[in-house]
Amino acid sequence: MAPMEAQYLQLSFRSAEKMNDPALLGGHYRPAELLGQGGVAHVVLATDLFSGRKVALKMALEGKPEAAEAIRSEFRFAITHRHPSLVNPLGLTGDEAQPIIIMPYAVGISEDEVRSLLRSSVNHPQGAWIDDFIIEILECSAFIHFCGYLYNDFKPANFIWKQDHGNTEKARPLLLDFNLVSRIGETLSKRGTIEYASPEVLLGKEPTTASDLYSIGAMLYDLFTGTPPFISDDNSILIKQITEDGMADLSNIPARLRDGIAALLSREPNSRPQDARAAAEAFGLRSQFDELVKLHAGFYLSAGKPPFSKELKKACSEYLTGKSEKALLFFGNGCGTSPNDFLAADLALSGYNVERIDGEETPQAISATFEYLQSPGNQIDTKKAVLIIDDITKLDHSERCRLRALLRQPVALPVIACGKRWISCDLSYHIFDPISNYSNYGATREALSAYLKKDAAVPENLSRASGGDPELIFLHLSSAIKKDTYDLLSPESSLDFPLESSPELEAAIERMLFPLDLSKQEMFAFMAAWGIEIPLILLTDFSTEQKNFVDILLASGHLRRGKDSIFFPSEDVRNYVYCRAKNEDRQRYHHYWAEAAEQYLPQGDDSIEMAAFHWGNSGNLRKGYNTNLAVATNLFKKGELGRANVFAETLVSISRNGGGTLPAALMISADILKQAGDYPEARRRYLELLRCLAKGSDQNIRAEAYKDMGDLYRSTKKPERALYYTRKALNHFEKLGLEQGVANCHNNIGLIFWVNQEYHKALESFDLALKANEQLGNFQEQAKIESNIGIIKEIMGKTGEVAGYFEKAYADAQKAADFWLEALIANNLGYYYIRHDELDKARFYLQKALEISEKISYTESTINALSNLGLCDLKSGDLFNSIDYCQRAMQMAKAIGNKHLSFDAQLFLSEIGILMGNFSLADSVLSSLEKDQIYIDNLVFARQVDVLRSRWQFSIGNVEIAQRLATETFGYARTVGDSRLQLEAQLALMATSMGDGNSIDHLRDLASEASKLGHNDLADIAALLLARQYLALKNIESAEIWLERALSKPNQGRRIRLEGRLILGRAKKAQKKYDEAIDILTQIEIEAAGNGFLPDALEATMSLTEVYHHCGKISRAKEILKRADSYAQKISSSLPNCAAQGLWSNRPTMIELQTLREQLVEATRA
């Protein structure tokens, strides 16, 4: 982005005694008239004798060191934060005592004229420009806030109201005067103008973005009415009006703007819009605001410090002190003028004379700059001078010759130039390429941090695609913002957006490839056909010429060398080069690589997959079909559905071109899509398969297709269609005499009845399938069916039979020597023992499942084992370990493209968030699940989410919604006969109605029922709720009886033990056994805080505070209360929004905490 209205920048410190003409400022600026004066500077209209244009010189007031510092600070901000609505400087001149900012001279209309224009236009058909006017002001503030700053002085006098191209019917706001700009969170040393300052700023509080928005509201009020909201000649009265009792009269504000201005002028900061986007929404201008942000996205990203700013600054410092006769050339460091602005500002403020040629210079301007630098009378001190060139490739041969003359003695002027990576330049130069010292990940992190002004999680796909190149990252971010796949202003927006090509990206890559001749580009495309990283062993058969080409590409940086490989620095570059190659050339390349992979790579799944990929793209249809069928089948069996689908799609494509049997390709493709949850596409493939079979006579595949169609409709919760197709398949298998097919259909019918909650019918069908498989001696299918029966028996509450079925299934899986099935059933067994609180047994089977799954690369089972181990640690109270397991499961599910596999882990993670008091985490996970289609399609899963959402709502204080969700879930669970879900819903409901006269009886029944069904963990939770209830009724004896039931179990998990001991400590406090209470509660606080149970730590410290208060140890009580306040603050800060924070503050716990504070204040006074 070229500097606004600047052909080239002149940044220089020049001492007065060196000027030829004392009347000139900065050597070539002739002052004409005084334009105005403020608290730190006066502004003079001048003429630039080099260009002939008018400029405005902002000169620090003499004899005021603070004014000089303000001017320097303003210059640093303004030149490194370019934006169309900001007046950005052209340069800096003057001296240490009186710096002068050189600004473009912009002519505007007066404040009174803009007020008159606004008032006359607001209800006029041509007044739509007023919306743009307001949006430009708000978007300008959004830009400043995004960069981490506050403006602190929005008022009409700090804008130029510009009319473009003689258009007198509207005006554009241009913001200037940045001497009060401060970083967000920084204490203000000086406040803005009182009439426009926010109430909290006037009261000495820390300003926020809401403070700036108040000032904008006050300014708009002034512009539309003629005066600020409050006026008085007495500042104390004015401040009182603004901060306490004044009411702004909005009657003269145009009706369509009234709500927006009223919102901005709210006295309480929390009642105002909290950001510029919310302010735009208050005006009904959200969509227009968002469009303007997208239009200006490049300015947001490139503002402030560029990527690798520390390294760039260090490299320049070393270069300037080295007295070299070479230029310093730095590569790819961001987009636009950002790094050059940063360097120019840093060097100018360090005392350097800085001359600059930007990328948009005309040949005449470039020539004039060189003539000035080479002329003997320019009086530049070359020891403290430097030339910055924004784009070295824009200089022609003659200009580069003149540049070489500047570099050599006697002038020896240091030159710092920017260029695109891999450019060819005939200058002698040192290279600064920061990403050469970084990994792709590290370089991407640095670039994202600079562009987004915050530390951000680095998406792996962006790191791979860009190779850490700041320019490519910039272009991907810009494209995502324009396409609405990344929201620049939302803190919740994810960087996991899809990476797509764009004309700008392709143009950038094309410039990078420009130095390569055609033969080298062809070699580059040949290498690109392999992939991003090429093992060195595959280059064994390269000719001498090919090896020389590789060396040239390595030397130029187009390729890089690893330990045992050569790799492309960027996937974007590789993809672009590959896609440009002709199709026949690509097939030839792939044929070579397929043979090389088979010949030289060590045998294994990876080499087989690579060979299949290349054969599939080589034009050899037979080899392509056979290899892709084998790989797709193997990956499908391992549950790696994302990768399996890639090979299956290639397989179908090859089959359509006559490379192999289409029905077999369609069958494996449809099966993969169904398993991955892409049911519409799977259905289309199955229907195509059936149409294809209608032309042939393969009845076996037809029967299998009907069976799979039935299974698909079962998965999409359409039991009637599922039964239709499955029974049709059953009929075909019976006619064909295929007993295994018959048995499989009975099993599938059982699954259909199961999904439809017809459990008795499901057991009947499973029984038929089990008997058939016993006669066939098929231990594999027996194990699957026995496992299914065990799960249904568990749902029906017949827990005494469940373990037997699972143990039998595990034994049959071992007999079948089916490791996949053994891992699956070990997972089921582990989950069963978790639900029955036998955590040691659970962990044994789950570790076994994980070990087998990882050994055979069974990804789906690995994810299930990790999720269940996370649940196991959650139940035992090892929350941090549980988080680790759940996150690993979620990452693996995402990596293989099957997000459904991670839903259990997400459920567990949300429960962890509730237990830890990390309500934002829990809310984020639950919201993600509630938005997924499975929440609508799978009622069992949805109700499990609802139970956790009920607990979340109760935890933050929203009792009404918590009760409704728990009641609805209980009704559903009772209807379908899910005994455990019934108990979980009842417990959630009981927690919301503590103190109800009937709750004790209900809890006793619930504890008894849970114990009877073997759900010991739920029985323990019921016992703790009973203990709390009895404690509230001061029935200590009954409370201790129920505590004993929960705490007396050997190897009781930390979660139950912590809460049980916490209640016991409170019971001791109630009995006035203070020493015992202190011992117990102190231990609980330490263990709870150390293991992440912040709500328990908060409750323990509050009880401890009460104990010490009762003992008369006020100082000790106050010390512990501080810890309680700290825990409460941590929990409160995790609440996702203001509404949740309001509910939380009214919770009994928080009210009790406030009471404790007041009691200690009173005790201190006494």
Buried (B, 14 or more C-beta within 10 A) or exposed (E): BBBBBBBBBBBBBBEEEEBEEEEBBBBBBEBEEEBEEBEBBBBBBBBBEBBEBBBBBBBBBEEBEEBBBBBBBBBBBBBBBBBBBBBBBBBBBBBEEBBBBBBBBBEBBEBEBBBEBBBEBBEEEEBEBBBBBBBBBBBBBBBBBBBBBBBBBBBBEBBBBBBEEEEEEBBBBBBBBBBBBBEBEBEBEEBBBBBBBBBBBBEEEEBBBBBBBBBBBBBBBBBBBEEBBBEBEEEEEBBBBBBEEBEBEBEEBBEBBBBBBBBBBBBEBEEBBBBBBBBBBBBEBBEBBBEBBBEBBBBBBBBBBBBBBEBBBEBBEEBBEEEBBBBBBBBBBBBBBBBBBBBBBBBBBEEBBBBBBBBBBEEEBBBBBBEBBEEEEBBBBBEBBBBBBBBBBBBEEEBBEBBBEBBEEEBBBBBBBBBBBBBEBEBEBBBBBBBBEBEBBBBBBBBBBBBBBEEBEBBEBBBBBBBBBBBBBBBBBBBBBBEEBBBBBEEEBEBBBEBEBBEBBBEBBEBBBEBBEEEBBBBBBBBBBBBBEBBBEBBEEBEEEBEEBBEBBEEBBBBBEEEEBBBBBBBBBBBBBBEBBEEEBBBBBBBBBBBBBBEBBEEEEEBBBBBBBBBBBBBBBEBBBBBBBBBBBBBBBBBBBBBBBBBBBBBBBBBEEEBBBBBBBBBBBBBBBBBBBBBEBBBBBBBBBBEBBEEEEBBEBBBBBBBBBBBBBBBBEBBEBBBBBBBBBBBBBBEBEBBEBBBBBBBBBBBBBBBBBBBEBBBBBBBBBBBBBBEBEBBBBBBBBBBBBBBBBBBBBBBEEBBEBBBBBBBBBBEBEBBBBBBBBBBBBBBBBBBBBBBEBBBBBBBBBBBBBBEBBBBBBBBBBBBBBBBBBBBBBBBEBBBBBBBBBBEBBBBBBBBBBBBBBBBBBBBBBBBBBBBBBBBBBBEBBEEBEBBEBBBBBBBBBBBBBBBBBBBBBBBEBBBBBBBBBBEBBBEBBBBBBBBBBBBBBBBBBBEEEEBBEBBBEBBEBBBEBBBBBBBBBBBBBBBBBBBEEEBBEBBBBBBEBBBEEEEBBBBBBBBBBBBBBBBBBBEEBBEBBBEBBBBBBEBBBEBBBBBBBBBBBBBBBBBBBEBEBBEBBBEBBEBBBBBBEBBBEBBBEEEBBEBBBEBEBBEEBEEBBEBBEEEEEE
